[in-house]
Amino acid sequence: MAYWLYKSEPFKWSWAMQKDAGDKGTEWTGVRNYLARNNMRAMQLGDKGFFYHSNEGLEIVGITEVCALSHPDSTAAGDARWDCVDIRAVCDVPKPVSLKEIKANPKFEKMALVTSMRLSVQPVTDEEYFEICRLGGLDNPPR
């Protein structure tokens, strides 16, 4: 099991929209960064991830799950370089965890969200995942 973080601007694709997609989930499309693409290629079914509202909100608001492995991105106009995974909403983070809160906590000083802020799909360590879940009020986080 690995953990990830997905960034989305809420006016383009919000946590509410992700939840509305239901158990089928949605393609996580439009990623045009090789490292982010490679992160998606490394994902396994059932991997969990944080849904992060970027630009507006700047907080972790939900937990997702990979429900389809890496495949060609349907928005890439036939460009075989770009892949995506499908993710579905698992649960809300009861108390959203802000970027400000993460940056202020020394436990997260090496977290990709702090060190590689522009990367849209990032790995999250086990320790980071469980600490953010704790801060967010999830006593029994999805594993």
N, CA, C and O atoms as a MOPAC input file, in Angstrom:
PM7 MOZYME 1SCF
protein

 N      0.85300 1    -1.18000 1     0.00000 1
 C      0.00000 1     0.00000 1     0.00000 1
 C      0.89500 1     1.23800 1     0.00000 1
 O      1.84500 1     1.34300 1     0.77500 1
 N      0.56400 1     2.16300 1    -0.88500 1
 C      1.27000 1     3.44400 1    -0.92700 1
 C      0.23700 1     4.55900 1    -0.77100 1
 O     -0.96200 1     4.35600 1    -0.96100 1
 N      0.73500 1     5.72900 1    -0.42200 1
 C     -0.13300 1     6.88900 1    -0.22300 1
 C      0.32000 1     8.02300 1    -1.13300 1
 O      1.50300 1     8.15000 1    -1.45200 1
 N     -0.63800 1     8.84100 1    -1.54400 1
 C     -0.40500 1     9.88100 1    -2.53900 1
 C     -1.16000 1    11.14700 1    -2.17700 1
 O     -1.97500 1    11.15100 1    -1.25400 1
 N     -0.89000 1    12.21500 1    -2.90300 1
 C     -1.64800 1    13.45400 1    -2.77500 1
 C     -1.93800 1    13.95700 1    -4.17900 1
 O     -1.04300 1    14.02600 1    -5.02200 1
 N     -3.18900 1    14.30700 1    -4.42200 1
 C     -3.65100 1    14.83900 1    -5.70600 1
 C     -4.08500 1    16.27900 1    -5.49700 1
 O     -4.88400 1    16.57500 1    -4.60800 1
 N     -3.55900 1    17.16600 1    -6.31500 1
 C     -3.93300 1    18.57800 1    -6.22000 1
 C     -4.95000 1    18.92100 1    -7.29600 1
 O     -4.83500 1    18.48900 1    -8.44400 1
 N     -5.94400 1    19.70400 1    -6.90500 1
 C     -6.92800 1    20.17300 1    -7.87000 1
 C     -7.42600 1    21.55500 1    -7.46900 1
 O     -7.65500 1    21.83500 1    -6.29200 1
 N     -7.58800 1    22.40300 1    -8.46200 1
 C     -8.18300 1    23.70900 1    -8.22000 1
 C     -9.69000 1    23.49500 1    -8.10600 1
 O    -10.30200 1    22.96700 1    -9.03400 1
 N    -10.29900 1    23.89100 1    -6.99500 1
 C    -11.70400 1    23.56300 1    -6.76400 1
 C    -12.66500 1    24.10200 1    -7.81300 1
 O    -13.73500 1    23.52800 1    -8.01300 1
 N    -12.31100 1    25.18500 1    -8.48300 1
 C    -13.22200 1    25.70100 1    -9.51000 1
 C    -13.17500 1    24.84400 1   -10.77000 1
 O    -14.07700 1    24.92200 1   -11.60500 1
 N    -12.12600 1    24.02000 1   -10.91800 1
 C    -12.04100 1    23.10200 1   -12.06200 1
 C    -12.56800 1    21.71900 1   -11.70200 1
 O    -13.36200 1    21.14000 1   -12.44200 1
 N    -12.12600 1    21.19300 1   -10.56900 1
 C    -12.58500 1    19.88200 1   -10.09200 1
 C    -12.47700 1    19.88300 1    -8.57800 1
 O    -11.37500 1    19.83400 1    -8.03100 1
 N    -13.60200 1    19.93800 1    -7.90400 1
 C    -13.62400 1    20.04600 1    -6.44800 1
 C    -13.82000 1    18.68100 1    -5.78900 1
 O    -14.13100 1    17.68700 1    -6.44400 1
 N    -13.62900 1    18.67100 1    -4.49300 1
 C    -13.88000 1    17.45900 1    -3.71400 1
 C    -15.34700 1    17.05400 1    -3.83600 1
 O    -15.65400 1    15.86500 1    -3.92800 1
 N    -16.24900 1    18.02200 1    -3.83800 1
 C    -17.68000 1    17.71400 1    -3.99800 1
 C    -17.93600 1    17.02900 1    -5.33400 1
 O    -18.73100 1    16.09200 1    -5.40200 1
 N    -17.28100 1    17.47500 1    -6.38400 1
 C    -17.43600 1    16.84600 1    -7.70500 1
 C    -16.87700 1    15.42300 1    -7.67900 1
 O    -17.46600 1    14.50600 1    -8.25100 1
 N    -15.73300 1    15.24900 1    -7.00800 1
 C    -15.13900 1    13.91500 1    -6.91200 1
 C    -16.09700 1    12.96800 1    -6.18600 1
 O    -16.29600 1    11.83200 1    -6.61700 1
 N    -16.68300 1    13.43100 1    -5.09800 1
 C    -17.63700 1    12.59000 1    -4.35900 1
 C    -18.86000 1    12.27800 1    -5.21000 1
 O    -19.37800 1    11.16300 1    -5.17200 1
 N    -19.31900 1    13.25800 1    -5.97500 1
 C    -20.49200 1    13.05000 1    -6.83200 1
 C    -20.24500 1    12.00000 1    -7.91200 1
 O    -21.19600 1    11.42500 1    -8.44100 1
 N    -18.97400 1    11.74300 1    -8.24600 1
 C    -18.64600 1    10.73800 1    -9.26000 1
 C    -18.94000 1     9.32100 1    -8.76400 1
 O    -19.00300 1     8.38600 1    -9.56300 1
 N    -19.12000 1     9.16000 1    -7.45500 1
 C    -19.50300 1     7.86300 1    -6.90200 1
 C    -18.39600 1     6.82900 1    -6.89100 1
 O    -17.21700 1     7.15300 1    -7.03400 1
 N    -18.79800 1     5.57500 1    -6.71800 1
 C    -17.83500 1     4.47000 1    -6.60600 1
 C    -17.08200 1     4.20300 1    -7.89900 1
 O    -15.97000 1     3.67300 1    -7.87700 1
 N    -17.68300 1     4.56700 1    -9.02300 1
 C    -17.00000 1     4.36500 1   -10.30500 1
 C    -15.72400 1     5.20200 1   -10.37700 1
 O    -14.73500 1     4.79600 1   -10.98600 1
 N    -15.76300 1     6.38200 1    -9.74300 1
 C    -14.60300 1     7.26300 1    -9.76700 1
 C    -14.46400 1     7.98400 1   -11.09200 1
 O    -15.35400 1     7.94700 1   -11.94200 1
 N    -13.32800 1     8.64000 1   -11.24400 1
 C    -13.04700 1     9.41300 1   -12.44800 1
 C    -11.57300 1     9.31100 1   -12.80000 1
 O    -10.72500 1     9.03600 1   -11.95200 1
 N    -11.29700 1     9.53800 1   -14.06600 1
 C     -9.90700 1     9.63800 1   -14.50300 1
 C     -9.28400 1    10.88900 1   -13.89700 1
 O     -9.92000 1    11.94100 1   -13.83300 1
 N     -8.04700 1    10.76900 1   -13.45700 1
 C     -7.30200 1    11.93400 1   -12.97700 1
 C     -6.47600 1    12.44100 1   -14.16200 1
 O     -5.29700 1    12.11500 1   -14.30500 1
 N     -7.12100 1    13.24000 1   -14.99800 1
 C     -6.55800 1    13.62600 1   -16.29400 1
 C     -5.83400 1    14.96300 1   -16.24600 1
 O     -5.88900 1    15.69900 1   -15.26100 1
 N     -5.15900 1    15.24300 1   -17.34500 1
 C     -4.56100 1    16.55600 1   -17.55500 1
 C     -3.18900 1    16.75000 1   -16.95200 1
 O     -2.65500 1    17.85700 1   -17.00400 1
 N     -2.60400 1    15.72300 1   -16.38800 1
 C     -1.27800 1    15.84000 1   -15.78500 1
 C     -0.24500 1    15.81900 1   -16.90800 1
 O     -0.18300 1    14.87200 1   -17.69200 1
 N      0.56600 1    16.87800 1   -16.97400 1
 C      1.57000 1    16.99500 1   -18.03300 1
 C      2.94800 1    17.27700 1   -17.44600 1
 O      3.68400 1    18.14200 1   -17.92100 1
 N      3.26900 1    16.53500 1   -16.41700 1
 C      4.56700 1    16.60100 1   -15.76100 1
 C      5.05800 1    15.16300 1   -15.66200 1
 O      4.32600 1    14.28200 1   -15.21000 1
 N      6.29600 1    14.92700 1   -16.08500 1
 C      6.79200 1    13.55000 1   -16.13500 1
 C      6.87700 1    12.89300 1   -14.76100 1
 O      6.55000 1    11.71400 1   -14.62600 1
 N      7.30700 1    13.62900 1   -13.74700 1
 C      7.40200 1    13.03600 1   -12.41000 1
 C      6.01400 1    12.67500 1   -11.87500 1
 O      5.82900 1    11.59900 1   -11.30600 1
 N      5.03900 1    13.57300 1   -12.05600 1
 C      3.66700 1    13.28200 1   -11.62500 1
 C      3.10900 1    12.08300 1   -12.39500 1
 O      2.44800 1    11.22200 1   -11.81500 1
 N      3.37700 1    12.03300 1   -13.70000 1
 C      2.93400 1    10.88700 1   -14.50800 1
 C      3.57300 1     9.59700 1   -14.00400 1
 O      2.90200 1     8.57200 1   -13.88800 1
 N      4.86100 1     9.64900 1   -13.70600 1
 C      5.55200 1     8.45400 1   -13.21000 1
 C      4.99000 1     8.02300 1   -11.85500 1
 O      4.91100 1     6.83000 1   -11.56200 1
 N      4.60500 1     8.99000 1   -11.03900 1
 C      3.95800 1     8.63600 1    -9.76400 1
 C      2.67900 1     7.85700 1   -10.02900 1
 O      2.40600 1     6.86400 1    -9.35400 1
 N      1.89200 1     8.29700 1   -11.00700 1
 C      0.64900 1     7.57100 1   -11.32200 1
 C      0.95300 1     6.18900 1   -11.88100 1
 O      0.22200 1     5.24000 1   -11.59700 1
 N      2.00300 1     6.05700 1   -12.66000 1
 C      2.37200 1     4.74300 1   -13.19100 1
 C      2.77700 1     3.78100 1   -12.08900 1
 O      2.67400 1     2.56600 1   -12.25900 1
 N      3.23900 1     4.31200 1   -10.95500 1
 C      3.67200 1     3.47000 1    -9.83000 1
 C      2.51100 1     3.05200 1    -8.93300 1
 O      2.68700 1     2.18800 1    -8.07400 1
 N      1.35000 1     3.63300 1    -9.10900 1
 C      0.21400 1     3.37100 1    -8.22200 1
 C     -0.35900 1     1.97400 1    -8.42600 1
 O     -0.29700 1     1.39600 1    -9.51100 1
 N     -0.92000 1     1.45800 1    -7.33400 1
 C     -1.56200 1     0.14800 1    -7.33500 1
 C     -3.02800 1     0.31400 1    -6.93700 1
 O     -3.39500 1     1.27800 1    -6.26500 1
 N     -3.85500 1    -0.63300 1    -7.35800 1
 C     -5.25400 1    -0.61000 1    -6.95400 1
 C     -5.35300 1    -0.58500 1    -5.43100 1
 O     -4.66400 1    -1.33500 1    -4.74000 1
 N     -6.20600 1     0.27400 1    -4.92900 1
 C     -6.41000 1     0.36900 1    -3.49200 1
 C     -5.52100 1     1.37500 1    -2.78900 1
 O     -5.77300 1     1.71200 1    -1.63200 1
 N     -4.47400 1     1.87000 1    -3.46600 1
 C     -3.65200 1     2.91300 1    -2.85600 1
 C     -4.55500 1     4.08300 1    -2.46300 1
 O     -5.47600 1     4.43800 1    -3.19900 1
 N     -4.28900 1     4.67100 1    -1.31400 1
 C     -5.06900 1     5.80900 1    -0.83000 1
 C     -4.32400 1     7.10700 1    -1.13700 1
 O     -3.10700 1     7.11800 1    -1.32100 1
 N     -5.08100 1     8.19100 1    -1.18600 1
 C     -4.47000 1     9.48400 1    -1.44400 1
 C     -5.28200 1    10.60900 1    -0.85200 1
 O     -6.48200 1    10.47400 1    -0.61000 1
 N     -4.61700 1    11.71500 1    -0.62200 1
 C     -5.29100 1    12.91500 1    -0.15900 1
 C     -5.76100 1    13.73200 1    -1.34900 1
 O     -5.06800 1    13.82300 1    -2.36200 1
 N     -6.93200 1    14.32100 1    -1.22600 1
 C     -7.46000 1    15.26200 1    -2.21500 1
 C     -7.20700 1    16.65000 1    -1.64600 1
 O     -7.71700 1    17.00400 1    -0.58300 1
 N     -6.41100 1    17.42700 1    -2.36900 1
 C     -5.95300 1    18.73500 1    -1.89100 1
 C     -6.50000 1    19.83900 1    -2.78000 1
 O     -6.30900 1    19.81400 1    -3.99600 1
 N     -7.17700 1    20.80100 1    -2.18100 1
 C     -7.64600 1    21.97200 1    -2.92700 1
 C     -6.50000 1    22.96700 1    -3.04500 1
 O     -6.06100 1    23.53700 1    -2.04600 1
 N     -6.01700 1    23.17300 1    -4.26900 1
 C     -4.91700 1    24.10700 1    -4.49500 1
 C     -5.45500 1    25.46900 1    -4.91600 1
 O     -6.60700 1    25.60000 1    -5.32900 1
 N     -4.61200 1    26.46100 1    -4.80400 1
 C     -4.90700 1    27.85500 1    -5.16900 1
 C     -6.01900 1    28.47400 1    -4.33300 1
 O     -5.89500 1    29.61800 1    -3.89400 1
 N     -7.07500 1    27.75600 1    -4.11200 1
 C     -8.23600 1    28.25700 1    -3.37900 1
 C     -8.52300 1    27.24900 1    -2.26900 1
 O     -8.85600 1    26.09800 1    -2.55200 1
 N     -8.40100 1    27.65700 1    -1.04300 1
 C     -8.60800 1    26.73900 1     0.07300 1
 C     -7.29400 1    26.27000 1     0.66900 1
 O     -7.08600 1    26.36200 1     1.87900 1
 N     -6.40800 1    25.76700 1    -0.18000 1
 C     -5.09400 1    25.28400 1     0.24300 1
 C     -5.19100 1    24.34500 1     1.44500 1
 O     -4.60200 1    24.58300 1     2.49900 1
 N     -5.96300 1    23.25800 1     1.24600 1
 C     -6.13500 1    22.31800 1     2.34600 1
 C     -6.47800 1    20.92200 1     1.83000 1
 O     -7.02500 1    20.75300 1     0.74000 1
 N     -6.14100 1    19.93800 1     2.64500 1
 C     -6.50500 1    18.55100 1     2.37400 1
 C     -7.92500 1    18.36000 1     2.88000 1
 O     -8.21700 1    18.57800 1     4.05500 1
 N     -8.81100 1    17.94400 1     1.96200 1
 C    -10.23700 1    17.88800 1     2.29700 1
 C    -10.83600 1    16.48300 1     2.22700 1
 O    -11.93600 1    16.26000 1     2.73200 1
 N    -10.12700 1    15.53000 1     1.60700 1
 C    -10.70300 1    14.20100 1     1.46300 1
 C     -9.65100 1    13.13900 1     1.21700 1
 O     -8.47400 1    13.42700 1     1.00400 1
 N    -10.11600 1    11.90300 1     1.25300 1
 C     -9.26000 1    10.74600 1     0.96100 1
 C     -9.85300 1     9.99100 1    -0.21700 1
 O    -11.05900 1     9.76000 1    -0.29500 1
 N     -8.96700 1     9.61400 1    -1.12900 1
 C     -9.34500 1     8.90400 1    -2.34900 1
 C     -8.70700 1     7.52600 1    -2.36900 1
 O     -7.88900 1     7.17700 1    -1.51800 1
 N     -9.11400 1     6.74900 1    -3.37900 1
 C     -8.56100 1     5.41300 1    -3.58000 1
 C     -8.37600 1     5.19400 1    -5.07800 1
 O     -9.23700 1     5.56200 1    -5.87600 1
 N     -7.25500 1     4.59800 1    -5.45100 1
 C     -7.03200 1     4.25000 1    -6.85500 1
 C     -7.95800 1     3.09800 1    -7.21400 1
 O     -7.93800 1     2.05000 1    -6.56900 1
 N     -8.77400 1     3.30100 1    -8.25400 1
 C     -9.73400 1     2.25600 1    -8.65900 1
 C     -9.48700 1     1.75300 1   -10.08200 1
 O    -10.16700 1     0.83000 1   -10.53100 1
 N     -8.53100 1     2.33900 1   -10.79500 1
 C     -8.09100 1     1.81400 1   -12.09500 1
 C     -6.62800 1     2.18200 1   -12.26400 1
 O     -6.22900 1     3.31900 1   -12.01100 1
 N     -5.83900 1     1.22000 1   -12.69000 1
 C     -4.40400 1     1.43200 1   -12.86800 1
 C     -4.11500 1     2.39800 1   -14.01300 1
 O     -4.99500 1     2.74500 1   -14.80000 1
 N     -2.87500 1     2.81200 1   -14.07900 1
 C     -2.41600 1     3.75500 1   -15.09600 1
 C     -2.82000 1     3.29100 1   -16.50100 1
 O     -2.64800 1     2.13100 1   -16.87500 1
 N     -3.35900 1     4.24000 1   -17.25400 1
 C     -3.78800 1     3.97600 1   -18.62700 1
 C     -3.67700 1     5.27800 1   -19.40900 1
 O     -3.49300 1     6.33200 1   -18.80000 1
 N     -3.78400 1     5.24500 1   -20.74900 1
 C     -3.66000 1     6.48200 1   -21.52200 1
 C     -4.69100 1     7.53200 1   -21.08500 1
 O     -5.86800 1     7.23200 1   -20.88400 1
 N     -4.21100 1     8.75800 1   -20.94700 1
 C     -5.05800 1     9.88600 1   -20.55600 1
 C     -5.96200 1    10.25100 1   -21.72100 1
 O     -5.48100 1    10.57500 1   -22.80700 1
 N     -7.26400 1    10.20200 1   -21.50200 1
 C     -8.22600 1    10.46700 1   -22.58200 1
 C     -8.20500 1    11.91500 1   -23.05200 1
 O     -8.77300 1    12.22900 1   -24.09900 1
 N     -7.56200 1    12.80200 1   -22.30000 1
 C     -7.48800 1    14.20500 1   -22.71000 1
 C     -6.17400 1    14.54100 1   -23.40500 1
 O     -5.91700 1    15.70700 1   -23.70500 1
 N     -5.34400 1    13.54400 1   -23.66500 1
 C     -4.00800 1    13.78800 1   -24.22400 1
 C     -3.97400 1    13.78700 1   -25.74400 1
 O     -2.89200 1    13.82600 1   -26.33100 1
 N     -5.11600 1    13.74600 1   -26.38800 1
 C     -5.20400 1    13.81800 1   -27.86100 1
 C     -4.26500 1    12.82800 1   -28.54500 1
 O     -3.57300 1    13.17500 1   -29.50200 1
 N     -4.24700 1    11.59000 1   -28.04300 1
 C     -3.45100 1    10.54400 1   -28.68000 1
 C     -1.96900 1    10.60000 1   -28.37300 1
 O     -1.20900 1     9.80400 1   -28.92500 1
 N     -1.52700 1    11.50100 1   -27.52100 1
 C     -0.11800 1    11.59700 1   -27.14600 1
 C      0.17600 1    10.51100 1   -26.11400 1
 O     -0.22700 1    10.61900 1   -24.95600 1
 N      0.87300 1     9.47400 1   -26.54000 1
 C      1.10200 1     8.29100 1   -25.70500 1
 C      1.99800 1     8.55300 1   -24.49700 1
 O      2.16200 1     7.66600 1   -23.65900 1
 N      2.57800 1     9.74000 1   -24.38600 1
 C      3.43700 1    10.02800 1   -23.23500 1
 C      2.64400 1    10.17900 1   -21.94100 1
 O      3.20200 1    10.02400 1   -20.85500 1
 N      1.33400 1    10.48300 1   -22.04500 1
 C      0.59200 1    10.87900 1   -20.85100 1
 C     -0.42400 1     9.83100 1   -20.41100 1
 O     -1.27900 1     9.39600 1   -21.18200 1
 N     -0.30200 1     9.44900 1   -19.16500 1
 C     -1.18000 1     8.46200 1   -18.54800 1
 C     -1.98000 1     9.11500 1   -17.42700 1
 O     -1.73200 1    10.25800 1   -17.04200 1
 N     -2.93500 1     8.36500 1   -16.92100 1
 C     -3.67700 1     8.77200 1   -15.74000 1
 C     -4.14200 1     7.51600 1   -15.01400 1
 O     -4.08300 1     6.41300 1   -15.55800 1
 N     -4.59800 1     7.69400 1   -13.79700 1
 C     -5.26200 1     6.63100 1   -13.04900 1
 C     -6.69500 1     7.08200 1   -12.82200 1
 O     -7.02900 1     8.24500 1   -13.04700 1
 N     -7.53300 1     6.17100 1   -12.38200 1
 C     -8.87500 1     6.54200 1   -11.94900 1
 C     -8.88200 1     6.50100 1   -10.42400 1
 O     -8.31400 1     5.60000 1    -9.80600 1
 N     -9.54000 1     7.49800 1    -9.83600 1
 C     -9.65800 1     7.53100 1    -8.37800 1
 C    -11.11700 1     7.73600 1    -7.98900 1
 O    -11.90900 1     8.30400 1    -8.74100 1
 N    -11.44700 1     7.25900 1    -6.79900 1
 C    -12.79300 1     7.48000 1    -6.26300 1
 C    -12.65300 1     8.05600 1    -4.85500 1
 O    -11.65000 1     7.84000 1    -4.17400 1
 N    -13.67500 1     8.78700 1    -4.44000 1
 C    -13.71500 1     9.35200 1    -3.09500 1
 C    -13.95900 1     8.24200 1    -2.08000 1
 O    -14.78000 1     7.35400 1    -2.31200 1
 N    -13.25700 1     8.28800 1    -0.97000 1
 C    -13.44000 1     7.32300 1     0.11200 1
 C    -14.14700 1     7.98600 1     1.29400 1
 O    -15.15100 1     7.47800 1     1.79200 1
 N    -13.61100 1     9.12900 1     1.73800 1
 C    -14.23100 1     9.82500 1     2.87100 1
 C    -13.73400 1    11.25700 1     2.94800 1
 O    -12.69100 1    11.61000 1     2.39900 1
 N    -14.51000 1    12.06500 1     3.64100 1
 C    -14.09800 1    13.43700 1     3.94200 1
 C    -13.03100 1    13.41200 1     5.02400 1
 O    -12.95100 1    12.47300 1     5.81600 1
 N    -12.21100 1    14.46100 1     5.04600 1
 C    -11.36600 1    14.72700 1     6.20000 1
 C    -12.21300 1    15.65700 1     7.07500 1
 O    -12.45900 1    16.80100 1     6.69100 1
 N    -12.66700 1    15.17900 1     8.25600 1
 C    -13.60800 1    15.95600 1     9.05500 1
 C    -13.14600 1    17.38100 1     9.36800 1
 O    -13.94600 1    18.31700 1     9.36400 1
 N    -11.85400 1    17.53200 1     9.63700 1
 C    -11.27900 1    18.84700 1     9.89500 1
 C    -10.19100 1    19.05600 1     8.83000 1
 O     -9.06400 1    18.59400 1     9.00900 1
 N    -10.51300 1    19.74800 1     7.72300 1
 C     -9.50700 1    19.92400 1     6.67100 1
 C     -8.17700 1    20.42500 1     7.23200 1
 O     -8.13900 1    21.27700 1     8.12100 1
 N     -7.08800 1    19.87500 1     6.69000 1
 C     -5.74800 1    20.21500 1     7.15900 1
 C     -5.13800 1    21.19300 1     6.16100 1
 O     -4.96100 1    20.87200 1     4.98600 1
 N     -4.82000 1    22.38800 1     6.64700 1
 C     -4.35900 1    23.46800 1     5.77400 1
 C     -2.86300 1    23.36100 1     5.47600 1
 O     -2.09800 1    22.75400 1     6.22600 1
 N     -2.48200 1    23.95800 1     4.37900 1
 C     -1.06500 1    24.03500 1     4.01600 1
 C     -0.30000 1    24.78600 1     5.10300 1
 O      0.82500 1    24.41700 1     5.44100 1
 N     -0.89900 1    25.82100 1     5.64100 1
 C     -0.26100 1    26.59900 1     6.70900 1
 C      0.04700 1    25.70600 1     7.90600 1
 O      1.13100 1    25.78300 1     8.48600 1
 N     -0.91600 1    24.85600 1     8.27300 1
 C     -0.73000 1    23.93000 1     9.39500 1
 C      0.37000 1    22.91500 1     9.09200 1
 O      1.17000 1    22.58000 1     9.96600 1
 N      0.40700 1    22.42900 1     7.85900 1
 C      1.42800 1    21.45300 1     7.45700 1
 C      2.81700 1    22.08800 1     7.48500 1
 O      3.76500 1    21.49300 1     7.99700 1
 N      2.93500 1    23.29200 1     6.93600 1
 C      4.24500 1    23.96800 1     6.91000 1
 C      4.75500 1    24.30500 1     8.30400 1
 O      5.96500 1    24.37000 1     8.52100 1
 N      3.84300 1    24.52000 1     9.25200 1
 C      4.23500 1    24.87700 1    10.61400 1
 C      4.66200 1    23.66800 1    11.44200 1
 O      5.21300 1    23.83600 1    12.53000 1
 N      4.42000 1    22.46500 1    10.95500 1
 C      4.68900 1    21.24700 1    11.70700 1
 C      6.00800 1    20.62700 1    11.23400 1
 O      6.11200 1    20.23500 1    10.07100 1
 N      7.01000 1    20.53000 1    12.10200 1
 C      8.30800 1    19.97000 1    11.69500 1
 C      8.23400 1    18.52800 1    11.18700 1
 O      9.14200 1    18.07400 1    10.49100 1
 N      7.16300 1    17.80500 1    11.52700 1
 C      7.01300 1    16.43200 1    11.03900 1
 C      6.85800 1    16.39700 1     9.52400 1
 O      7.06100 1    15.35300 1     8.90500 1
 N      6.50300 1    17.52300 1     8.92500 1
 C      6.24300 1    17.56200 1     7.48500 1
 C      7.31700 1    18.32200 1     6.69600 1
 O      7.10800 1    18.63400 1     5.52300 1
 N      8.45500 1    18.62100 1     7.31900 1
 C      9.45100 1    19.44800 1     6.64000 1
 C      9.98800 1    18.80600 1     5.35800 1
 O     10.46400 1    19.51900 1     4.47400 1
 N      9.92400 1    17.49300 1     5.23900 1
 C     10.40100 1    16.81600 1     4.02400 1
 C      9.25800 1    16.36200 1     3.12000 1
 O      9.49700 1    15.73500 1     2.08900 1
 N      8.03200 1    16.67200 1     3.49400 1
 C      6.87100 1    16.27000 1     2.70100 1
 C      6.90100 1    16.96900 1     1.33700 1
 O      7.23600 1    18.15000 1     1.24200 1
 N      6.55100 1    16.23300 1     0.29500 1
 C      6.56900 1    16.79500 1    -1.06000 1
 C      5.67800 1    18.03200 1    -1.17500 1
 O      5.98800 1    18.94000 1    -1.94500 1
 N      4.59200 1    18.08100 1    -0.43000 1
 C      3.70900 1    19.24900 1    -0.47500 1
 C      4.45300 1    20.51100 1    -0.03500 1
 O      4.11200 1    21.61200 1    -0.46600 1
 N      5.45200 1    20.35800 1     0.80900 1
 C      6.25800 1    21.48200 1     1.28800 1
 C      7.46200 1    21.72000 1     0.38500 1
 O      7.80600 1    22.86700 1     0.10200 1
 N      8.10700 1    20.64400 1    -0.07000 1
 C      9.35400 1    20.78400 1    -0.82400 1
 C      9.16700 1    20.87200 1    -2.33500 1
 O     10.02300 1    21.42400 1    -3.02600 1
 N      8.07400 1    20.34300 1    -2.85600 1
 C      7.80500 1    20.32700 1    -4.30800 1
 C      6.38500 1    20.81500 1    -4.54500 1
 O      5.55200 1    20.09100 1    -5.09200 1
 N      6.12000 1    22.02600 1    -4.13700 1
 C      4.74500 1    22.53200 1    -4.09100 1
 C      4.02500 1    22.51300 1    -5.43300 1
 O      2.79700 1    22.42900 1    -5.46100 1
 N      4.74300 1    22.58700 1    -6.53000 1
 C      4.08400 1    22.65800 1    -7.83300 1
 C      3.71900 1    21.28800 1    -8.39500 1
 O      2.95400 1    21.20600 1    -9.35600 1
 N      4.24300 1    20.22500 1    -7.82600 1
 C      3.98200 1    18.87400 1    -8.32100 1
 C      2.53700 1    18.48000 1    -8.02200 1
 O      2.11200 1    18.51100 1    -6.86800 1
 N      1.78600 1    18.11200 1    -9.05100 1
 C      0.34100 1    17.89900 1    -8.90900 1
 C     -0.05700 1    16.52400 1    -8.38400 1
 O     -1.16400 1    16.35900 1    -7.87100 1
 N      0.81600 1    15.54600 1    -8.50300 1
 C      0.57400 1    14.20400 1    -7.96500 1
 C      1.84800 1    13.80700 1    -7.22600 1
 O      2.90800 1    13.65400 1    -7.83300 1
 N      1.73100 1    13.64100 1    -5.90800 1
 C      2.91000 1    13.48400 1    -5.05900 1
 C      2.82000 1    12.24500 1    -4.18100 1
 O      1.72900 1    11.82600 1    -3.79500 1
 N      3.97400 1    11.66200 1    -3.86600 1
 C      3.96700 1    10.58400 1    -2.87700 1
 C      3.81700 1    11.15800 1    -1.46800 1
 O      4.21300 1    12.29200 1    -1.20000 1
 N      3.24400 1    10.36300 1    -0.58200 1
 C      3.08400 1    10.70800 1     0.82900 1
 C      3.60900 1     9.51300 1     1.61100 1
 O      3.23800 1     8.37600 1     1.32200 1
 N      4.46600 1     9.75400 1     2.59300 1
 C      4.97900 1     8.63600 1     3.39900 1
 C      3.88400 1     8.12200 1     4.33900 1
 O      2.89100 1     8.80500 1     4.59200 1
 N      4.08600 1     6.91800 1     4.84200 1
 C      3.14500 1     6.35100 1     5.81200 1
 C      2.99700 1     7.28900 1     7.01200 1
 O      1.88200 1     7.55700 1     7.45900 1
 N      4.12300 1     7.78700 1     7.53100 1
 C      4.09900 1     8.66100 1     8.69900 1
 C      3.31000 1     9.93900 1     8.40500 1
 O      2.50900 1    10.37700 1     9.23100 1
 N      3.53300 1    10.53600 1     7.23800 1
 C      2.80600 1    11.75300 1     6.85400 1
 C      1.31200 1    11.46800 1     6.74000 1
 O      0.48500 1    12.25200 1     7.20600 1
 N      0.97700 1    10.35500 1     6.12500 1
 C     -0.42500 1    10.00100 1     5.93100 1
 C     -1.15100 1     9.89300 1     7.27600 1
 O     -2.20200 1    10.50300 1     7.47100 1
 N     -0.59000 1     9.12400 1     8.18400 1
 C     -1.28100 1     8.89700 1     9.45600 1
 C     -1.30100 1    10.14700 1    10.33100 1
 O     -2.25700 1    10.35800 1    11.07700 1
 N     -0.26700 1    10.97300 1    10.25300 1
 C     -0.26100 1    12.20900 1    11.03400 1
 C     -1.28900 1    13.20300 1    10.48900 1
 O     -1.97300 1    13.86600 1    11.26800 1
 N     -1.40700 1    13.31500 1     9.17300 1
 C     -2.41800 1    14.20800 1     8.59800 1
 C     -3.82100 1    13.69000 1     8.91500 1
 O     -4.72100 1    14.47300 1     9.22000 1
 N     -4.00100 1    12.38900 1     8.84400 1
 C     -5.30400 1    11.82600 1     9.22500 1
 C     -5.63400 1    12.16700 1    10.67300 1
 O     -6.77000 1    12.52300 1    10.98500 1
 N     -4.64800 1    12.05900 1    11.55400 1
 C     -4.85700 1    12.39100 1    12.97600 1
 C     -5.24100 1    13.86700 1    13.12300 1
 O     -6.20400 1    14.19800 1    13.81400 1
 N     -4.48000 1    14.74900 1    12.46700 1
 C     -4.77200 1    16.18000 1    12.53100 1
 C     -6.15200 1    16.49600 1    11.95400 1
 O     -6.82300 1    17.43000 1    12.39300 1
 N     -6.56100 1    15.70600 1    10.96800 1
 C     -7.83900 1    15.92200 1    10.31600 1
 C     -9.01800 1    15.27200 1    11.01600 1
 O    -10.14500 1    15.34100 1    10.52500 1
 N     -8.77300 1    14.64400 1    12.15300 1
 C     -9.86500 1    14.07700 1    12.93000 1
 C    -10.30000 1    12.68600 1    12.50600 1
 O    -11.40700 1    12.25900 1    12.83300 1
 N     -9.44400 1    11.97000 1    11.78000 1
 C     -9.75700 1    10.59200 1    11.37700 1
 C     -9.06600 1     9.62800 1    12.34000 1
 O     -7.87000 1     9.36000 1    12.22200 1
 N     -9.83700 1     9.11900 1    13.28700 1
 C     -9.26900 1     8.21600 1    14.27800 1
 C     -8.91900 1     6.85400 1    13.69800 1
 O     -7.95400 1     6.22300 1    14.12800 1
 N     -9.70000 1     6.39900 1    12.72400 1
 C     -9.44800 1     5.12800 1    12.05200 1
 C     -9.35100 1     5.39200 1    10.55000 1
 O    -10.30200 1     5.14200 1     9.80800 1
 N     -8.19900 1     5.89700 1    10.10600 1
 C     -8.07900 1     6.27300 1     8.68900 1
 C     -8.15100 1     5.07800 1     7.75700 1
 O     -7.73500 1     3.97600 1     8.11500 1
 N     -8.67900 1     5.29700 1     6.56200 1
 C     -8.70000 1     4.22700 1     5.54700 1
 C     -7.28300 1     3.75900 1     5.25600 1
 O     -6.36500 1     4.56400 1     5.10500 1
 N     -7.12500 1     2.45600 1     5.18000 1
 C     -5.80400 1     1.87100 1     4.87600 1
 C     -5.85700 1     1.15100 1     3.55300 1
 O     -4.85200 1     0.59100 1     3.11500 1

